[in-house]
Amino acid sequence: MTDTDLKPKPKTKTARPPLYKVILLNDDFTPRDFVTKVLKSVFRMNEGEALNVMMTAHQLGASVVAVFTKEIAEEKSQQANDMARDEGYPLAFTTEKE
């Protein structure tokens, strides 16, 4: 037998992916019922959550809807924007790095 010193292997940590916020931008033309419909269907919010996010956007000009990885944030933002465009509303969602 030989004496060998085994060096411990360095532990590699997997970095968490950066997170992105989906932001609802206020507009004065899209009906409230439609905004809550989009928030409930795309972001799976209940009625109270959807109303709260919508009213925050109305009062402050924008509201964070949810936080996801970049791909999911962009996908959900696009789904919500597509729903609005299909109905002819200017409702807009955007994403930004957290």
C-alpha positions in Angstrom: 0.0 0.0 0.0 1.1 3.5 -0.7 0.3 6.6 1.3 -1.4 9.2 -0.9 -2.9 12.4 0.2 -6.2 13.0 -1.5 -7.0 16.6 -1.9 -10.7 17.4 -1.3 -12.5 18.3 -4.4 -13.8 21.9 -4.4 -17.5 22.0 -4.2 -19.1 23.7 -7.2 -22.1 25.8 -6.6 -24.6 26.2 -9.3 -25.4 29.9 -9.7 -29.1 30.7 -9.6 -30.4 32.2 -12.8 -31.1 36.0 -12.6 -34.7 36.9 -12.0 -36.9 39.2 -14.0 -39.9 41.2 -13.0 -43.0 41.3 -15.1 -44.5 44.8 -14.9 -48.0 45.9 -15.8 -48.0 49.5 -17.2 -51.0 51.6 -16.6 -53.2 52.8 -19.5 -56.5 54.7 -19.3 -58.3 52.8 -22.1 -58.3 49.1 -21.2 -61.3 48.1 -19.2 -60.6 46.9 -15.6 -62.5 43.7 -16.2 -60.2 42.8 -19.1 -57.1 43.6 -17.1 -58.2 41.3 -14.2 -59.1 38.6 -16.8 -55.5 38.7 -18.2 -53.9 38.7 -14.7 -56.0 35.8 -13.6 -55.5 33.7 -16.8 -51.8 34.3 -17.6 -50.5 34.8 -14.0 -53.0 32.6 -12.2 -54.0 35.3 -9.7 -57.2 35.2 -7.8 -59.7 38.1 -8.1 -58.3 40.0 -5.1 -54.7 39.7 -6.2 -55.6 40.8 -9.7 -57.5 43.8 -8.5 -54.7 44.8 -6.1 -52.0 44.7 -8.9 -54.3 46.6 -11.3 -55.1 49.3 -8.8 -51.4 49.7 -7.9 -50.6 50.2 -11.6 -53.5 52.6 -11.9 -52.3 54.7 -9.0 -48.5 54.5 -9.5 -48.2 54.1 -13.3 -46.8 50.6 -13.1 -47.0 47.5 -10.9 -44.8 44.4 -10.5 -47.0 41.4 -11.4 -44.6 38.6 -10.6 -40.9 37.6 -10.7 -39.6 34.7 -12.8 -36.6 33.5 -14.7 -35.9 35.5 -17.8 -37.5 33.0 -20.2 -40.7 32.6 -18.2 -41.0 36.3 -17.6 -40.7 37.1 -21.3 -43.1 34.3 -22.2 -45.8 35.4 -19.8 -45.4 39.1 -20.7 -45.8 38.2 -24.4 -48.9 36.0 -23.7 -50.5 38.9 -21.8 -49.6 41.4 -24.5 -50.9 39.1 -27.2 -54.3 38.7 -25.3 -54.6 42.5 -25.2 -53.6 43.0 -28.9 -56.1 40.3 -29.9 -58.9 42.3 -28.2 -57.6 45.6 -29.6 -56.5 47.1 -26.2 -53.3 49.0 -25.5 -52.6 47.1 -22.3 -48.9 46.5 -21.9 -46.6 44.3 -19.9 -42.9 44.5 -19.9 -40.0 42.8 -18.1 -36.9 44.1 -16.3 -34.1 42.5 -14.4 -34.6 42.4 -10.7 
